[in-house]
Amino acid sequence: MRDAAAALAAEFAADVRRDLALTPKQLQSKYLYDQLGSSLFEAICRLPWYHITRAESRLLARHAAEIVEEFGGGTIVELGCGSGEKIVMLAEALQSRGGTARVHLIDISSQALEQTEERLTRLEHVSVVGHQSTYEEGLRRAAAARTTEDPVLVLLLGSNIGNFDTPAALDFLDRIRRTLRPGDLLLLGADLTKPEADLILAYDDPLGVTAAFNKNLLVRMNRELGADFELTRFAHRAAWTASEQRIEMHLVSLAVQRVTIAPSGVIVNFDAGEHIWTESSYKYDPEELQDMGATAGFMTLKQWIDPEAAFALTVFLA
Ligand SMILES: C[S@@+](CC[C@H](N)C(=O)[O-])C[C@H]1O[C@@H](n2cnc3c(N)ncnc32)[C@H](O)[C@@H]1O
């Protein structure tokens, strides 16, 4: 675990150095999730304006039995488990049916892994292995650990897919499918297109929790990399880009300023109004999700929509 954390720390430093030199400046959204970032994300899930978690939980409450009936038990691989509430719903449905599961949890955040592992330990019919890693590395490890003919159910929930641009999302779905055998399943939770005003409220809430989540990345770079970002000189912004069907989160520089990351000898100059692009959240149409699955070699088995929040849960067959 310590080696994994050290490798991730080195990658963080190298990625920051590279991505702050891009135009526009960028930081990968996976870096939003340190300990505080994961806690702030959990708080976001409870905000009245962020509907994804409640919508997906409603769909799972209604359809978990059907999903585990299709799966039957075997190996569950969750990509980006977060606090783990949803896998628990599926594991409980599996328990009611008398099934068992080996679970591989993959998350870059140690806090997310610890929380989900703790929630699952009270369920005796599941055994759990945690991987603090990127999705790609975790998928590789879970596939390498596969020894039986038991079915695999991959979970990609909470609209995690929306953080990838379209070519990368297709590539990622294809990569998942290539780790699977015919008959395995992918459960994909994805947020649907909705009015811009609702999306802006979800990503720039009046309580400022999403702003804190975004600005925490500056705190993280100061603490872990020795940077000297001044928090009062940056503002959170959420923007809808209709042509791309995505919400972008930015950190906007409020002044002309220079930031240094002294230990790595990095100097970053900002114009007033210049931004760092920290996250994309793509929104979809239900048919588009089915098409994306098909392009990656999956067949759609079921798709359920939560009409209240416009959210889709799709079961794909490999
Ligand atoms: C938006 S949260 C969603 C969590 C959970 N799936 C849910 O539905 O509430 C994304 C989670 O995936 C993790 N994550 C984000 N990008 C990742 C990456 N590239 N590799 C591994 N984990 C990642 C984060 O640490 C976080 O726990």
Ligand as a Chemical Component Dictionary entry (heavy atoms), coordinates in Angstrom:
data_LIG
# 
_chem_comp.id                   LIG 
_chem_comp.type                 NON-POLYMER 
_chem_comp.pdbx_formal_charge   0 
_chem_comp.three_letter_code    LIG 
# 
loop_
_chem_comp_atom.comp_id 
_chem_comp_atom.atom_id 
_chem_comp_atom.alt_atom_id 
_chem_comp_atom.type_symbol 
_chem_comp_atom.charge 
_chem_comp_atom.model_Cartn_x 
_chem_comp_atom.model_Cartn_y 
_chem_comp_atom.model_Cartn_z 
_chem_comp_atom.pdbx_ordinal 
LIG C1  C1  C 0  -17.429 11.079 -8.807  1  
LIG S1  S1  S 1  -16.784 10.006 -7.560  2  
LIG C2  C2  C 0  -18.057 8.743  -7.641  3  
LIG C3  C3  C 0  -17.959 7.711  -6.575  4  
LIG C4  C4  C 0  -18.980 6.572  -6.661  5  
LIG N1  N1  N 0  -18.828 5.801  -7.897  6  
LIG C5  C5  C 0  -20.374 7.110  -6.584  7  
LIG O1  O1  O 0  -21.172 6.739  -7.435  8  
LIG O2  O2  O -1 -20.683 7.858  -5.646  9  
LIG C6  C6  C 0  -15.405 9.275  -8.387  10 
LIG C7  C7  C 0  -14.601 8.280  -7.564  11 
LIG O3  O3  O 0  -13.650 7.660  -8.443  12 
LIG C8  C8  C 0  -12.324 7.888  -7.984  13 
LIG N2  N2  N 0  -11.539 8.192  -9.197  14 
LIG C9  C9  C 0  -11.669 9.267  -10.012 15 
LIG N3  N3  N 0  -10.844 9.172  -11.068 16 
LIG C10 C10 C 0  -10.157 8.006  -10.914 17 
LIG C11 C11 C 0  -9.158  7.335  -11.681 18 
LIG N4  N4  N 0  -8.718  7.837  -12.846 19 
LIG N5  N5  N 0  -8.696  6.156  -11.230 20 
LIG C12 C12 C 0  -9.143  5.621  -10.055 21 
LIG N6  N6  N 0  -10.081 6.212  -9.283  22 
LIG C13 C13 C 0  -10.585 7.387  -9.705  23 
LIG C14 C14 C 0  -12.385 9.040  -7.002  24 
LIG O4  O4  O 0  -11.395 8.926  -6.007  25 
LIG C15 C15 C 0  -13.806 8.905  -6.439  26 
LIG O5  O5  O 0  -13.838 8.083  -5.296  27 
# 
loop_
_chem_comp_bond.comp_id 
_chem_comp_bond.atom_id_1 
_chem_comp_bond.atom_id_2 
_chem_comp_bond.value_order 
_chem_comp_bond.pdbx_ordinal 
LIG C1  S1  SING 1  
LIG S1  C2  SING 2  
LIG S1  C6  SING 3  
LIG C2  C3  SING 4  
LIG C3  C4  SING 5  
LIG C4  N1  SING 6  
LIG C4  C5  SING 7  
LIG C5  O1  DOUB 8  
LIG C5  O2  SING 9  
LIG C6  C7  SING 10 
LIG C7  O3  SING 11 
LIG C7  C15 SING 12 
LIG O3  C8  SING 13 
LIG C8  N2  SING 14 
LIG C8  C14 SING 15 
LIG N2  C9  SING 16 
LIG N2  C13 SING 17 
LIG C9  N3  DOUB 18 
LIG N3  C10 SING 19 
LIG C10 C11 SING 20 
LIG C10 C13 DOUB 21 
LIG C11 N4  SING 22 
LIG C11 N5  DOUB 23 
LIG N5  C12 SING 24 
LIG C12 N6  DOUB 25 
LIG N6  C13 SING 26 
LIG C14 O4  SING 27 
LIG C14 C15 SING 28 
LIG C15 O5  SING 29 
# 
